[in-house]
Amino acid sequence: MINWQKRYLQQAAWTSELRAYLFEKAGLSNARSVLEVGCGTGAILGAAYRSKADRSTPQPALYGVDISQAVLRECQNQVPSTFLTCADAVCLPYPDKTFDISYCHFLLLWVNDPLQALVQMKRVTRSQGYILAMAEPDYTARNDNPPELSWLGKLQTESLKKQGADVSLGSRLADLFYRAEIRILETGAIKSLHKESLSYETWENEWEVLEADLMGMVKREEIQKIKKLDEQAWRRGEHRINVPTYFAWGQV
């Protein structure tokens, strides 16, 4: 059973430097209201709150929307001072021009219509406000080392496709912003997501997700055999995963 709060905190750690940079550029310190689309258990919303906790300016009103009631309950526990709504990203239940900043994090690859999700984020963002997509991967360009385990990455990518993920979305993120008529200020790859020096705890967390993804595609005994080989590679310092992951931010 995956501990989703632990997983989302792990993903938040991958993008912490980028997030701090983007929030500063987007003026989080002066924002009155901020929306996270696909807020999950609140790993990023909580970080957004804490990033302003020591400042003299008032804390912005933090809003989160997610399609899952279960994760919203956890989010309310983790970040009590937020306004949460259960809704789909392609039909946001807010009036036009409500937020100073609207953002998402590892979301668009899971949305049936990512362009519509961005159009909705633009609609609910005030004129001159900012829209941030902080992390969207391109699993089709994934690279695994050692080479003999490269097929493991291909299996996980195939599993994500079966779960409904658009595994190449990251490579099209800038084009989606363009089509949504969001003026792009900056876009590129997140260099820090090259997982070259995982702690053992992080490695175990990665495998928790990997085992769930592979269940039903590979026999349990085979999964454990692969896991052992990968652990040996990790202990030798040969475990490398690179999933090109992209960000974009723009202005309404």
Sequence and secondary structure as in RCSB ss.txt:
>XXXX:A:sequence
MINWQKRYLQQAAWTSELRAYLFEKAGLSNARSVLEVGCGTGAILGAAYRSKADRSTPQPALYGVDISQAVLREC
QNQVPSTFLTCADAVCLPYPDKTFDISYCHFLLLWVNDPLQALVQMKRVTRSQGYILAMAEPDYTARNDNPPELS
WLGKLQTESLKKQGADVSLGSRLADLFYRAEIRILETGAIKSLHKESLSYETWENEWEVLEADLMGMVKREEIQK
IKKLDEQAWRRGEHRINVPTYFAWGQV
>XXXX:A:secstr
   HHHHHHHHHHHTHHHHHHHHHHTTGGG SEEEEET TTSHHHHHHHHHTTTSSS   EEEEEES HHHHHHH
HHHSSSSEEEE  TTS  S TT EEEEEESS GGG S HHHHHHHHHHTEEEEEEEEEEEEE GGG EEESGGGH
HHHHHHHHHHHHTT  TTGGGGHHHHHHHTT EEEEEEE GGGEE S  HHHHHHHHHHHHHHHBTTB HHHHHH
HHHHHHHHHHTT  EEE  EEEEEEE 
